[in-house]
Amino acid sequence: MPRKAVNILLLIAIVLIMALTTAFFREYEISPVTPAGKVVFEIGPGRTVRAIARDLQERGIIRRSWAFLAGYKLFHAGQKIRAGEYELDLPLKAKDVLLTLLKGKVLLHPLTVPEGLTAREVADLIRDAAYPVRGSFLEACGDAGPIASWDGQAADLEGYLFPDTYQFAKGAPARTVAKAMVAEFRKVFGEDGLRRAAELGMTVRSVVTLASLIEKETSVPDERPLVSAVFHNRLRIGMKLDCDPTVIYALKRDGLYRGRLLSRDLKYPSPYNTYVSPGLPPGPICSPGRDSLRAALYPAPEKFLYFVANKDGAHHFSRGYAEHLMAVKKYQLKK
């Protein structure tokens, strides 16, 4: 081939390379003209980088999919893009979109679990909120593995789903969610809780069970150590706890609770019914919060044996039965 022809071809090649390079950097480094605002872009499991680039272009997040793909292959080949939801603050350069996805910081959804819920009620909360969890949360709670080293008697995670606000990515496995709640319980209970339980001659299970009764008996923070004192005092002298919430829990377990506790229910034959069974029930009746756990570990130094709800939604505490009867007459019989 004549030298002149070779030179012409080289010149054309150089011009083409320069044109492609210019086009690439224009598409890769310049933000597209899109409305400002945040959008959520979801990457499904198993999506290839090519498919992601196409999806981004179809959503109008980037102008040209080829520039996004070229940028990935030139500068980030081999790096993985994590599946999930990403919040993008548009407009963004294709380069910045790619860097955002490569960081893997997927969008997290808040999940608030209140104090005093059973595992089934947490599962219902997740279902009713259409929370993006993959799999059955209730089935996940049937695996006691996450708490087994602290509670060898546990058949499930009842009582150990610590109430708090959590953040999970869409599609998080239900087992991951349950394990995170148990991990938070272990963190809150901690070595101090283990040491204090040993001082009281109690197991983790008995502390959490007692705390669950305290949680359900009162919503007044200052009363929790007093309720704890009543239960500790009764346990010490072998007196039945007579805790209404344990009866409700027993009835709910057997699908018999109708929304109101009747006097005949107090005789319901269940190991959870503390009106018929002495001592603590076999396990927690809900997941107690931080304050109830602390109250179970540190009861007030009082000799109270009784309490009854007063007119303000709090409770009147009594040391003797005669005083208790007077309080019942004053606060309950006039309702």
TITORDREN-899044 format. One record per residue (C-alpha): residue in one letter; x, y, z. Coordinates in steps of 0.1 Angstrom, whole numbers, padded with zeros to 4 digits, always signed. Each point is the difference from the previous one (the first is absolute). Layout:
% TITORDREN-899044
aXYZ/...
END
This chain:
% TITORDREN-899044
m+0000+0000+0000/p+0014+0034-0009/r+0014+0020+0029/k-0025+0028-0008/a-0030-0023+0004/v+0015-0014+0033/n+0003+0036+0013/i-0035+0008-0010/l-0013-0031+0018/l+0020+0008+0031/l-0014+0035-0001/i-0035-0013-0003/a+0006-0024+0029/i+0014+0028+0022/v-0030+0022-0009/l-0024-0028+0008/i+0017-0008+0033/m+0000+0036+0010/a-0037+0003-0010/l-0009-0031+0020/t+0021+0011+0030/t-0017+0034-0001/a-0034-0016-0004/f+0007-0023+0029/f+0012+0026+0024/r-0029+0023-0010/e-0025-0028+0009/y+0019-0012+0030/e+0011+0032+0016/i-0029+0024-0007/s-0033-0002+0018/p-0031-0006-0022/v-0027+0026-0001/t-0025-0017+0024/p-0024+0014+0026/a+0016+0004+0034/g-0011-0023+0027/k+0005-0033+0017/v-0009-0033-0018/v+0002-0036+0012/f+0017-0023-0024/e-0003-0037+0007/i+0025-0027-0012/g-0014-0035+0000/p+0021-0030+0010/g+0022-0013-0028/r-0003+0031-0022/t+0031+0005-0023/v+0017+0033-0003/r-0012+0002-0036/a-0036-0005+0012/i+0005+0026+0027/a+0013+0025-0025/r-0030-0006-0022/d-0024+0004+0029/l+0016+0033+0010/q-0004+0014-0035/e-0036-0012-0002/r-0007+0018+0033/g+0016+0032-0014/i+0026+0000+0028/i+0029-0001-0025/r+0000+0011-0037/r+0020-0029-0016/s+0003-0035+0014/w+0031-0006-0020/a+0019+0027+0018/f-0009-0014+0034/l+0011-0035-0012/a+0032+0013-0015/g+0008+0019+0032/y-0005-0032+0020/k+0022-0021-0023/l+0027+0026-0002/f+0003+0010+0037/h-0019-0026+0021/a+0001-0033-0018/g-0005-0029+0024/q-0017+0020+0028/k-0035-0012+0009/i-0031+0021+0002/r-0022-0011+0029/a-0036-0008-0006/g-0025+0022+0018/e-0016+0035+0000/y+0021+0031-0004/e-0011+0036+0006/l+0015+0023-0027/d-0001+0038+0003/l-0004+0011-0036/p+0014+0014-0021/l+0032-0021+0001/k+0028-0008-0024/a+0001-0035-0012/k+0033-0002+0018/d-0015+0009+0033/v-0029-0024-0005/l+0025-0028-0006/l+0020+0010+0031/t-0031+0001+0021/l-0011-0035-0010/l+0035-0014+0005/k+0001+0013+0036/g-0029-0024+0006/k-0018+0023+0025/v-0035-0012-0007/l-0031+0018+0013/l-0010-0011+0035/h-0036-0002+0012/p-0007+0009+0037/l-0019-0026+0021/t-0012+0010+0034/v-0008-0028+0024/p-0018+0013+0032/e+0005-0014+0034/g-0022-0029+0012/l-0008-0018-0033/t+0001-0038-0004/a+0018-0016-0029/r-0033-0005-0018/e-0009+0037+0005/v+0033+0010-0014/a-0006-0022-0030/d-0035+0016-0004/l+0016+0034+0003/i+0024-0008-0029/r-0028-0015-0021/d-0024+0029+0006/a+0027+0026-0008/a+0008-0019-0032/y+0036+0002+0012/p+0024-0014-0027/v+0012-0031+0018/r+0006-0032-0019/g-0015-0032+0015/s-0021-0007+0031/f+0010+0020+0031/l-0020-0022+0023/e+0018-0031-0014/a+0033+0017+0005/c-0010+0006+0036/g-0004-0038+0004/d+0037-0004-0002/a+0015+0006+0035/g+0035-0002-0012/p+0009+0037+0004/i-0008-0001+0037/a+0009-0037+0007/s+0034+0009+0017/w-0018+0021+0026/d-0033-0019+0003/g+0003-0037-0006/q-0036-0005+0008/a-0013+0023-0027/a-0021-0017-0027/d-0004+0032-0019/l+0009+0037+0002/e-0029+0011+0021/g+0011+0028+0023/y+0033+0006-0018/l-0012+0022-0029/f+0013+0032+0016/p-0023+0030-0005/d+0017+0027-0020/t+0002+0017-0034/y+0019-0020-0026/q+0012+0007-0035/f-0001-0027-0026/a+0004-0002-0038/k-0029-0011-0022/g+0000-0038-0002/a+0019-0006+0032/p-0006-0036+0010/a-0024-0004+0029/r+0027-0019+0019/t+0024+0029-0004/v-0026+0023+0015/a-0007-0023+0029/k+0037-0005+0007/a+0006+0037+0001/m-0027+0005+0026/v+0015-0028+0022/a+0034+0015-0005/e-0013+0033+0013/f-0015-0017+0030/r+0034-0016+0008/k+0017+0033-0004/v-0025+0018+0024/f+0000-0028+0025/g+0037-0003-0002/e+0026-0013+0025/d-0014+0022+0027/g-0034-0017-0003/l+0016-0034+0001/r+0019+0008+0031/r-0030+0015+0017/a-0022-0029-0009/a+0026-0023+0016/e+0000+0021+0032/l-0038-0004+0002/g+0003-0038-0007/m-0020+0004-0032/t+0005-0011-0035/v-0002+0022-0031/r-0033-0017-0008/s-0015+0007+0035/v+0011+0036-0001/v-0015+0006-0035/t-0032-0019+0011/l-0003+0022+0031/a+0007+0031-0021/s-0027-0009-0025/l-0026-0002+0029/i+0012+0034+0012/e-0003+0014-0036/k-0036-0011-0003/e-0011+0010+0035/t+0009+0037-0002/s+0009+0027-0026/v+0011+0025+0027/p+0038+0000+0001/d+0004+0008+0037/e-0023-0029+0009/r+0020-0027-0016/p+0025-0005+0029/l-0030-0001+0024/v-0018-0026-0020/s+0033-0019-0002/a+0002+0002+0038/v-0035-0015+0004/f+0009-0029-0023/h+0034-0006+0016/n-0016+0000+0035/r-0027-0024-0010/l+0025-0024-0017/r+0021+0001+0031/i-0028-0011+0023/g-0016-0024-0024/m-0031+0021-0006/k-0017-0003-0034/l+0006+0031-0023/d-0036+0003-0011/c+0010+0020-0031/d-0030+0007-0023/p+0022+0003-0032/t+0012-0035+0004/v-0036-0013-0002/i-0005+0021-0031/y+0032-0014-0016/a-0011-0035+0009/l-0034+0005-0016/k+0015+0016-0031/r+0024-0029-0004/d-0029-0023-0002/g-0021+0023-0022/l-0026+0005+0028/y+0004+0037+0009/r-0030+0021-0010/g+0013+0035+0009/r-0012+0000+0036/l+0012-0019+0031/l-0028-0016+0019/s+0001-0013+0036/r-0004-0036-0012/d+0031+0004-0021/l+0022+0003+0031/k-0005-0037+0005/y+0011-0009-0036/p+0023-0030+0002/s+0033+0011-0015/p+0036+0001+0014/y+0000+0037-0011/n-0030+0008+0022/t+0017+0013+0032/y-0034-0001+0018/v+0001-0039-0001/s+0038-0006-0004/p+0025+0012+0026/g+0032+0017-0009/l+0008+0016-0033/p-0016-0012-0032/p+0021-0024-0022/g+0013+0029-0021/p-0005+0037-0010/i-0035+0012-0009/c+0014+0028-0022/s+0032+0018-0008/p+0008+0025+0028/g+0017+0033-0005/r+0032+0013+0016/d-0018+0015+0031/s-0019-0032+0008/l+0032-0021-0003/r+0017+0023+0024/a-0029+0000+0024/a+0001-0038+0000/l+0037+0001+0009/y-0003+0028+0025/p-0034-0001+0018/a-0008+0029+0024/p+0010-0007+0036/e-0037-0003+0011/k-0021-0026+0018/f-0030+0004-0022/l-0020-0032-0008/y-0030+0015-0018/f-0009+0027-0025/v-0033+0011-0016/a-0006+0025-0028/n-0012+0034+0012/k-0021+0027-0017/d+0030+0016-0018/g+0012-0032-0018/a+0028-0005+0025/h-0001-0024+0030/h-0004+0000+0037/f+0025-0023+0018/s-0007-0017+0033/r+0020-0020+0025/g-0029-0018+0016/y-0032-0017-0012/a-0023+0022+0020/e+0015+0032-0015/h-0003-0016-0034/l-0037-0008+0005/m-0006+0036+0009/a+0018+0012-0031/v-0020-0024-0022/k-0032+0014+0016/k+0011+0035-0006/y+0013-0003-0036/q-0017-0030-0015/l-0035-0005+0014/k-0010+0036-0008/k+0006-0003-0037/
END
